[in-house]
């Protein structure tokens, strides 16, 4: 009789949607989300506060942080792409590109008067 009762309780809690085989993944996802909010919140949140937040607020906060950093990354990539189109006077090895340097210096003539 005791074996039958134990086997009934080991069926899992499928009514609530959390079964014993997916519980570790759900727990890991929760802790990862908390870590991301605390780490990328730059001191605005501590672990205990985020852990005790209502689920809807924690999800909202996580999505807002994710959106902010995604936009910041896109802006950074756009600025980097704009800068890559410019000519540089120093090449990737660290040597001065003489023709470009000469052309750039001729465009900025200074008066040659000395006192």
CORRANOR-V413273 format. One record per backbone hydrogen bond with DSSP energy under -1.0 kcal/mol. NH is the residue of the N-H (numbers start at 0). CO is the residue of the C=O. E is the energy in kcal/mol with one decimal. If there is no record, write none. Layout:
nh:co:e
NH:CO:E
NH:CO:E
This chain:
nh:co:e
4:0:-1.6
5:1:-2.0
6:2:-1.8
7:3:-1.3
8:4:-1.5
10:7:-1.2
22:18:-1.3
25:21:-2.2
26:22:-2.4
27:23:-2.3
28:24:-2.4
29:25:-2.1
30:26:-2.3
31:27:-2.2
32:28:-2.3
33:29:-2.3
34:30:-2.3
35:31:-2.5
36:32:-2.1
37:33:-2.4
38:34:-3.2
39:35:-2.5
40:36:-1.1
43:40:-1.2
49:45:-2.1
50:46:-2.6
51:47:-1.8
57:53:-2.5
58:54:-2.7
59:55:-2.0
60:56:-2.7
61:57:-2.5
62:58:-2.6
63:59:-2.4
64:60:-2.4
65:61:-2.4
66:62:-2.4
67:63:-2.4
68:64:-2.4
69:65:-1.9
70:66:-2.3
71:67:-2.3
72:68:-2.1
73:69:-2.2
74:70:-2.4
75:71:-2.1
76:72:-2.4
77:73:-2.4
78:74:-2.4
79:75:-2.2
80:76:-2.3
81:77:-2.1
82:78:-2.1
83:79:-1.6
85:82:-1.1
90:94:-2.5
93:90:-1.6
96:88:-3.4
97:95:-1.1
100:96:-2.4
101:97:-2.7
102:98:-2.3
103:99:-2.3
104:100:-2.2
105:101:-1.8
106:102:-1.1
